[in-house]
Amino acid sequence: MESNFIEKIKESAVSVVPVMALVVLLHFTIAPLGENELPRFLIGGAFLILGLAIFLIGADIGMVAFGQKVGSALTRQRSLPLMLSAAFAIGFAITIAEPDVQVLVNQVSNVAGSINKTALLLMIAGGVGIFLVIAMCRVIFQLSLRLLLTFFYAVVFAICYFVDPGFVGVAFDSGGATTGPVTVPFIMALGIGVAGASKKKGGNDDSSFGMVGLASIGPIAAVACMGLFIGELGGGGGSAEAAEVSSSVFGEFLRLLPHVSYEIFLALLPLLLMFFVFQAILLKLSASQVRRILIGMFYALIGLIIFMLGVNGGFTQAGQSLGLALGAFSPSGAIFIPIGLVFGAVVVCAEPAVWVLTQQVEEVSGGYIKRSIMLAALCISIALAVGLGMFRVVSGVSIWWTLIPGYLLALGLTRVCPPLFTAIAFDSGGVASGPMSTTFVLSLTLGASVALGGNPITDAFGMVAMIAMAPLITIQLLGLIFKYKEKQQMKREKAKGGAC
């Protein structure tokens, strides 16, 4: 346990420290933060590192173990209705517990006065649940991932055409935020048993990929449908301006502790209740196994409380204040584009999940796609994505001018890219949009929008979507390189055989 904790601390620190270093550099050069904001930011960063480490240990012990047990138990039951209803329930509950979703929902409710935070959270969770059912059906019935992605994204864009522009950015940001440190391993753990069973029946090798990619469409569709009924997503009293906080450095964290603890307990309660239900009717685990999973969920609770204290007490406020300070330094907003490029490169290199993904692709490609090449490609593409998001803030250009060409390219590549790389690409769409994207980069974008006199709802939201869209294109392009190299290798082997 101790060595695992130290490893998780290192992983969390690698995610957070580079961003903290950049903020400190900007604070002492061109964008000084307000009184006590830098100490709060540094304390908040320490809370993020500690909280995320404890939370990930709890998720490994409790949530992921729970997902694996349920996945294998459902496979043994061979009951399609039970499997699909369990997939919906688990997708719904685990999304509510996702830290990135909690942060995004708070960001949206602070800026948009006409949207209810609980309603938005439930819609996002419901969307994940429904599309996780679709993802399970795709594996069970061996449906084409390419056709499903094309069809559902076409439906999503059609719905978004009829909603208020503010909902478009929020909807696509929701899709990126759901693929966080809890949802991805849990969904993949749940799908391992089903994918394994389908392979025994002659399924494809790529059937174990693509579940997360399909599940992430659900929140986009759900939030867009929510926009059809709400109408205009107007701004309320909660703009992206820096909020009033306690005058003491630690006072803000103490003030937030009761409220944050209550909200996180409510967020994890459905998952806990679901575990007891599954234990009673399906799992029948031993007392020691039950105790281990409950300990894991307790760790997850404590870690998530510490994490959200760091987010709400220091990180988001510092991000918004930094955006305001940079706007004061550069009234034209020109500074935000290079700043976005730098933060984009740092964020992707700092995400532990990116390192896991690059290793995965190197193994899948048999070493043709080197880890270093993929990491460089992701750094460049996500830096460009954040820079493009900042360009939207500066220019006020509609999000449609970035989303439509990006997704047309991503979906077009599915026709020529090897299916395995397409599945990995859409699974990894949210890999880069991890804790740093939702907690800091989006906050910085909101502050930038306010500083430049823009509309945070239409200009700032969509940044997480930009980050999540980049791997869809990059990994498929790398898949085409792999396909080309594989053909060249086959030609060389054929020529060699002919010569013999």
C-alpha positions as a printed Julia matrix, in Angstrom:
500×3 Matrix{Float64}:
   0.0     0.0     0.0
   2.78    2.43    0.93
   4.68    1.94   -2.34
   1.43    2.26   -4.3
   0.65    5.54   -2.51
   4.09    6.94   -3.31
   3.64    5.93   -6.97
   0.23    7.63   -7.14
   1.68   10.76   -5.52
   4.36   10.82   -8.22
   1.75   10.39  -10.98
  -0.42   13.16   -9.55
   2.55   15.48   -9.04
   3.67   15.0   -12.65
   0.19   16.15  -13.71
  -0.04   19.21  -11.46
   3.47   20.56  -10.84
   4.27   21.7   -14.44
   1.1    23.81  -14.51
   1.89   25.24  -11.07
   5.41   26.15  -12.24
   4.05   28.0   -15.26
   1.58   29.95  -13.13
   4.31   30.94  -10.66
   6.49   32.1   -13.57
   3.66   34.21  -15.02
   2.83   35.61  -11.57
   6.36   36.97  -11.07
   6.65   38.31  -14.64
   3.64   39.59  -16.59
   0.47   38.45  -14.76
   0.59   38.92  -10.96
  -2.25   37.27   -9.07
  -4.25   39.01   -6.36
  -3.48   39.13   -2.65
  -3.19   35.67   -1.08
  -4.13   34.04   -4.41
  -0.69   32.56   -5.1
  -0.46   30.9    -1.63
  -4.01   29.58   -2.06
  -3.11   28.31   -5.52
  -0.03   26.49   -4.23
  -1.97   24.98   -1.32
  -4.75   24.04   -3.73
  -2.17   22.35   -5.97
  -0.85   20.35   -3.01
  -4.44   19.32   -2.21
  -4.94   18.27   -5.84
  -1.83   16.07   -5.75
  -2.71   14.47   -2.4
  -6.42   14.13   -3.13
  -5.94   12.66   -6.6
  -3.41   10.14   -5.28
  -5.71    8.95   -2.46
  -8.67    8.92   -4.81
  -6.87    6.82   -7.45
  -5.81    4.28   -4.82
  -9.41    4.07   -3.65
 -10.64    3.75   -7.23
  -8.21    0.88   -7.9
  -9.13   -0.97   -4.7
 -12.86   -0.25   -4.71
 -14.37    1.04   -7.94
 -12.28   -0.77  -10.54
 -12.41   -4.0    -8.54
 -16.19   -3.59   -8.32
 -16.37   -3.07  -12.1
 -14.27   -6.14  -12.83
 -16.35   -8.32  -10.49
 -19.62   -7.11  -12.02
 -18.28   -7.55  -15.58
 -17.25  -11.16  -15.02
 -20.43  -11.96  -13.06
 -22.66  -10.54  -15.81
 -20.79  -12.56  -18.43
 -21.4   -15.75  -16.45
 -25.11  -14.96  -16.14
 -25.55  -14.77  -19.94
 -28.61  -12.57  -19.44
 -28.8    -9.71  -21.95
 -31.48   -7.68  -20.07
 -29.5    -7.97  -16.83
 -26.25   -7.02  -18.57
 -27.73   -3.94  -20.23
 -29.62   -2.7   -17.18
 -26.48   -3.14  -15.07
 -24.43   -1.25  -17.68
 -26.82    1.71  -17.52
 -26.92    1.78  -13.73
 -23.14    1.56  -13.38
 -22.49    4.15  -16.1
 -24.92    6.54  -14.4
 -23.49    6.11  -10.9
 -19.81    6.2   -11.85
 -20.25    9.39  -13.88
 -21.73   11.21  -10.9
 -18.6    10.25   -8.95
 -16.21   11.41  -11.71
 -14.04   14.34  -10.47
 -13.77   15.99  -13.91
 -17.56   16.01  -14.28
 -18.0    17.54  -10.81
 -15.58   20.33  -11.73
 -17.22   21.02  -15.1
 -20.72   21.14  -13.63
 -19.55   23.67  -11.03
 -17.9    25.78  -13.74
 -21.06   25.81  -15.85
 -23.38   26.62  -12.93
 -21.13   29.51  -11.87
 -21.3    31.11  -15.31
 -24.78   30.21  -16.61
 -27.65   31.37  -14.43
 -30.38   29.47  -16.28
 -29.05   25.96  -15.8
 -29.51   23.83  -12.69
 -26.32   22.09  -11.53
 -28.07   18.91  -10.37
 -30.11   18.65  -13.57
 -26.96   19.03  -15.69
 -25.14   16.38  -13.65
 -28.04   13.93  -13.99
 -28.29   14.52  -17.76
 -24.57   13.87  -18.22
 -24.76   10.71  -16.11
 -27.89    9.51  -17.94
 -26.2    10.07  -21.29
 -23.22    7.95  -20.25
 -25.54    5.21  -18.99
 -27.56    5.04  -22.22
 -24.54    5.03  -24.5
 -22.73    2.49  -22.36
 -25.67    0.2   -23.08
 -25.19    0.91  -26.8
 -21.46    0.2   -26.45
 -22.21   -3.14  -24.77
 -24.63   -4.03  -27.59
 -21.95   -3.18  -30.13
 -19.56   -5.69  -28.53
 -22.19   -8.38  -28.04
 -23.66   -8.16  -31.56
 -20.36   -7.29  -33.3
 -21.67   -4.03  -34.79
 -19.43   -1.73  -36.82
 -17.82    0.92  -34.62
 -17.24    3.2   -37.62
 -20.91    3.19  -38.63
 -22.1     3.74  -35.05
 -19.72    6.69  -34.54
 -20.73    8.27  -37.84
 -24.45    7.83  -37.17
 -24.48    9.1   -33.59
 -22.21   12.08  -34.24
 -24.47   13.02  -37.17
 -27.45   12.89  -34.79
 -25.59   14.96  -32.18
 -24.66   17.69  -34.67
 -28.24   17.75  -35.95
 -29.57   18.3   -32.42
 -26.93   20.95  -31.67
 -28.04   22.91  -34.74
 -31.35   23.69  -33.0
 -30.04   24.64  -29.53
 -28.63   27.86  -28.12
 -24.93   28.26  -29.11
 -23.96   28.26  -25.43
 -25.16   24.67  -25.07
 -22.93   23.44  -27.9
 -19.67   24.14  -26.07
 -21.03   22.84  -22.77
 -22.32   19.67  -24.44
 -19.03   18.78  -26.15
 -17.07   19.71  -23.01
 -19.27   17.23  -21.12
 -18.21   14.47  -23.5
 -14.54   15.24  -22.81
 -14.95   15.55  -19.05
 -16.65   12.17  -18.6
 -13.59   10.25  -19.78
 -11.7    10.9   -16.55
  -9.64    8.9   -14.04
 -12.67    6.97  -12.71
 -14.95    6.47  -15.71
 -12.36    5.15  -18.17
 -10.84    2.34  -16.06
 -14.27    1.42  -14.67
 -15.93    1.15  -18.09
 -12.99   -0.74  -19.54
 -12.97   -3.1   -16.55
 -16.67   -3.71  -17.02
 -16.19   -4.42  -20.72
 -13.26   -6.84  -20.41
 -15.47   -9.82  -19.59
 -18.0    -9.05  -22.32
 -15.29   -8.45  -24.93
 -13.52  -11.65  -23.89
 -16.71  -13.67  -24.28
 -17.37  -12.17  -27.71
 -13.83  -13.06  -28.89
 -14.44  -16.67  -27.92
 -17.43  -16.56  -30.26
 -15.32  -15.22  -33.12
 -15.34  -11.49  -32.34
 -12.77   -9.03  -33.63
  -9.54   -8.18  -31.84
 -10.62   -4.54  -31.55
 -13.88   -5.39  -29.75
 -12.36   -4.49  -26.39
 -11.71   -0.93  -27.64
 -14.32    1.67  -28.52
 -16.58    1.39  -25.48
 -15.32    4.6   -23.9
 -15.49    6.4   -27.25
 -19.15    5.51  -27.67
 -20.0     6.22  -24.03
 -18.54    9.74  -24.32
 -21.08   10.61  -27.05
 -23.89   10.17  -24.51
 -23.27   13.34  -22.47
 -23.01   15.43  -25.65
 -26.37   14.18  -26.86
 -27.99   14.47  -23.42
 -26.86   18.05  -22.77
 -27.84   19.06  -26.31
 -31.32   17.58  -25.73
 -31.46   19.51  -22.46
 -30.83   22.65  -24.52
 -33.9    21.93  -26.65
 -36.11   22.34  -23.56
 -34.28   25.1   -21.67
 -33.81   27.45  -24.62
 -31.29   30.22  -24.09
 -28.33   29.5   -21.83
 -28.12   32.93  -20.27
 -25.45   34.15  -17.9
 -26.43   34.81  -14.34
 -24.82   36.51  -11.44
 -21.98   34.0   -11.44
 -19.63   35.3   -14.1
 -16.08   34.19  -14.43
 -14.92   37.12  -12.37
 -12.86   36.24   -9.31
 -15.18   35.34   -6.48
 -15.02   36.8    -3.0
 -13.0    34.56   -0.73
 -11.89   34.55    2.86
  -9.1    36.99    3.69
  -6.88   34.3     5.3
  -5.0    31.78    3.22
  -6.53   28.73    4.9
  -9.88   30.35    5.67
 -11.31   29.61    2.22
 -10.52   25.9     2.46
 -12.1    25.67    5.92
 -15.17   27.54    4.71
 -15.6    25.13    1.78
 -14.98   21.91    3.72
 -18.56   21.21    4.99
 -20.22   21.97    1.65
 -17.69   20.02   -0.41
 -17.85   17.02    1.95
 -21.64   16.93    1.73
 -21.66   17.15   -2.08
 -19.03   14.46   -2.53
 -20.8    12.12   -0.11
 -24.01   12.52   -2.11
 -22.09   11.91   -5.35
 -20.62    8.61   -4.14
 -23.74    7.41   -2.31
 -25.47    5.95   -5.45
 -22.37    3.91   -6.27
 -22.19    2.6    -2.69
 -25.87    1.63   -2.7
 -25.45   -0.04   -6.08
 -22.58   -2.12   -4.71
 -24.78   -3.44   -1.89
 -27.56   -4.26   -4.37
 -25.19   -6.15   -6.71
 -23.6    -7.89   -3.75
 -26.99   -9.13   -2.58
 -28.34  -10.32   -5.95
 -25.29  -11.11   -8.1
 -21.77  -10.94   -6.67
 -21.95  -12.83   -3.35
 -18.4   -11.77   -2.43
 -16.67  -12.95    0.72
 -16.56  -10.71    3.79
 -12.88   -9.88    3.16
 -13.6    -8.87   -0.45
 -16.53   -6.69    0.62
 -14.39   -5.07    3.28
 -11.62   -4.33    0.75
 -14.02   -2.7    -1.74
 -15.64   -0.61    1.02
 -12.2     0.54    2.2
 -11.42    1.52   -1.38
 -14.62    3.56   -1.63
 -13.78    5.28    1.67
 -10.37    6.24    0.29
 -12.09    7.5    -2.85
 -14.42    9.63   -0.71
 -11.58   11.21    1.29
  -9.43   11.72   -1.8
 -12.25   13.34   -3.77
 -13.03   15.72   -0.9
  -9.38   16.82   -0.72
  -9.21   17.1    -4.52
 -12.34   19.26   -4.77
 -11.13   21.47   -1.89
  -7.99   22.15   -3.92
 -10.02   22.84   -7.03
 -12.59   25.17   -5.45
 -10.3    26.77   -2.88
  -7.33   27.63   -5.07
  -7.06   26.31   -8.6
 -10.15   27.57  -10.43
  -9.98   31.02   -8.85
  -6.28   31.33   -9.74
  -6.99   30.25  -13.32
  -9.68   32.89  -13.73
  -7.54   35.55  -12.06
  -4.6    34.68  -14.3
  -6.85   35.11  -17.33
  -7.94   38.54  -16.07
  -4.31   39.55  -15.37
  -3.14   38.45  -18.8
  -6.01   40.39  -20.34
  -4.87   43.51  -18.49
  -1.3    42.94  -19.72
  -2.45   42.42  -23.34
  -5.77   44.22  -24.0
  -5.81   42.92  -27.59
  -5.71   39.36  -26.3
  -2.77   38.4   -28.53
  -0.89   36.96  -25.54
  -3.52   34.27  -24.99
  -2.75   32.31  -28.16
   0.95   31.61  -27.38
   0.02   31.06  -23.71
  -2.56   28.52  -24.89
   0.02   26.75  -27.05
   2.4    26.42  -24.09
  -0.27   25.25  -21.63
  -1.6    22.76  -24.2
   1.81   21.14  -24.62
   2.41   21.06  -20.87
  -1.03   19.65  -20.04
  -0.76   16.69  -22.42
   2.78   15.81  -21.32
   1.68   16.02  -17.7
  -1.27   13.6   -17.97
  -0.34   10.1   -16.69
  -3.06    8.58  -18.91
  -1.24    9.92  -21.99
   1.85    7.93  -21.07
  -0.27    4.8   -20.68
  -1.89    5.44  -24.07
   1.42    5.95  -25.88
   2.73    2.68  -24.46
  -0.47    0.93  -25.55
  -0.22    2.16  -29.15
   3.47    1.22  -29.38
   2.58   -2.34  -28.3
  -0.44   -2.55  -30.63
   1.61   -1.37  -33.63
   4.37   -3.88  -32.93
   6.86   -1.08  -32.37
   6.2     0.69  -35.7
   4.69    3.7   -33.91
   7.29    4.69  -31.36
   6.13    6.07  -28.03
   8.3     9.17  -28.47
   6.79    9.91  -31.89
   3.24    9.56  -30.6
   3.96   11.74  -27.56
   5.42   14.44  -29.8
   2.4    14.22  -32.12
  -0.04   14.52  -29.21
   1.89   17.46  -27.73
   1.77   19.33  -31.03
  -1.89   18.54  -31.75
  -3.17   19.41  -28.27
  -1.04   22.55  -28.11
  -2.68   23.58  -31.39
  -6.1    22.63  -29.97
  -5.69   24.86  -26.9
  -4.22   27.62  -29.07
  -7.25   27.29  -31.35
  -9.53   27.47  -28.32
  -7.82   30.68  -27.21
  -8.17   32.05  -30.74
 -11.92   31.52  -30.39
 -11.89   33.55  -27.17
  -9.9    36.39  -28.77
 -11.81   36.5   -32.06
 -15.28   35.44  -30.9
 -15.52   32.98  -33.81
 -18.29   30.39  -33.5
 -17.4    26.95  -32.15
 -18.99   25.47  -35.27
 -15.96   26.58  -37.3
 -13.73   24.31  -35.23
 -15.97   21.38  -34.3
 -17.42   20.63  -37.74
 -14.12   20.48  -39.68
 -12.45   18.6   -36.82
 -15.09   15.89  -36.52
 -15.54   15.62  -40.29
 -11.82   14.9   -40.53
 -11.91   12.47  -37.59
 -14.94   10.58  -38.95
 -13.55   10.66  -42.5
 -10.35    9.02  -41.29
 -12.39    6.1   -39.92
 -12.97    4.99  -43.52
  -9.27    4.48  -44.26
  -7.69    3.99  -40.84
  -7.17    0.46  -39.43
 -10.22   -0.3   -37.21
  -8.07   -0.96  -34.15
  -6.53    2.51  -34.31
  -9.96    4.09  -34.83
 -11.24    2.34  -31.69
  -8.2     3.43  -29.68
  -8.46    7.0   -31.01
 -12.08    7.47  -29.95
 -11.41    5.78  -26.61
  -8.55    8.17  -26.0
 -10.47   11.3   -26.99
 -10.72   12.26  -23.34
  -7.28   11.08  -22.26
  -5.76   14.55  -22.58
  -8.83   16.28  -21.16
  -8.0    15.19  -17.62
  -7.99   17.03  -14.29
  -5.76   19.88  -15.5
  -8.03   20.68  -18.44
 -11.25   20.97  -16.46
  -9.75   22.54  -13.34
  -7.26   25.01  -14.77
  -7.26   25.42  -18.56
 -11.03   25.97  -18.67
 -10.81   28.39  -15.73
  -8.05   30.31  -17.51
 -10.22   30.45  -20.63
 -13.2    31.77  -18.66
 -11.03   34.5   -17.13
  -9.64   35.39  -20.56
 -13.15   35.73  -21.99
 -14.21   38.09  -19.19
 -10.99   40.13  -19.51
 -11.59   40.65  -23.23
 -15.25   41.55  -22.76
 -16.55   38.42  -24.46
 -19.3    35.97  -23.59
 -17.8    33.16  -21.45
 -20.68   30.82  -22.27
 -20.15   30.85  -26.05
 -16.43   31.71  -26.17
 -14.87   29.74  -23.3
 -16.89   26.53  -23.12
 -15.72   24.19  -25.84
 -12.07   24.31  -24.74
 -12.24   20.79  -23.22
 -13.9    19.65  -26.46
 -10.98   21.03  -28.47
  -8.52   19.09  -26.32
 -10.6    15.9   -26.52
 -10.92   16.16  -30.32
  -7.16   16.29  -31.02
  -6.34   12.6   -30.28
  -9.21   11.47  -32.54
  -7.29   12.87  -35.51
  -3.71   12.33  -34.33
  -3.98    8.64  -33.43
  -5.82    7.79  -36.65
  -3.13    9.57  -38.68
  -0.55    7.47  -36.83
  -2.67    4.44  -37.71
  -2.36    5.33  -41.39
   1.43    5.56  -40.96
   1.35    2.1   -39.37
  -0.77    0.79  -42.26
   1.67    2.23  -44.81
   4.73    0.81  -43.03
   3.04   -2.57  -42.74
   2.38   -2.62  -46.5
   5.97   -1.63  -47.21
   7.2    -4.43  -44.95
   4.99   -6.95  -46.76
   6.33   -5.78  -50.13
   9.91   -6.16  -48.93
   9.21   -9.66  -47.61
   7.47  -10.61  -50.88
  10.38   -9.27  -52.94
  12.81  -11.13  -50.7
  10.85  -14.34  -51.12
  10.78  -13.91  -54.91
  14.51  -13.37  -55.05
  15.05  -16.62  -53.16
